[in-house]
Amino acid sequence: MSLLNYFKDTRSEMKHVSWPTRKQVINFTLLVLLICILTGIFLGLFDFLFTTGLKALILK
C-alpha cells in the first residue's frame, strides 16, 4: 500500500465520522474538568487525613 493510498483512504474514512457539536464539546470538556477537580479534592483530603493520622501515630 502506498502512502498516497493511505491518505486517500484516511480522508474517505474521516467523512464517515460523526463529529460532536460545539455544545457537546463544551459540555464534555466542562464535565471532564469538574471530575478532575473533584478527584483532586477527594485524593487531597485522603492524603491529608492519612498524613495527619500517621504523624499522630508516630509522634505518640
Secondary structure, DSSP 8 states (H G I E B T S, - for coil): --HHHHHHHHHHHHTT-----HHHHHHHHHHHHHHHHHHHHHHHHHHHHHHHHHHHHHT-
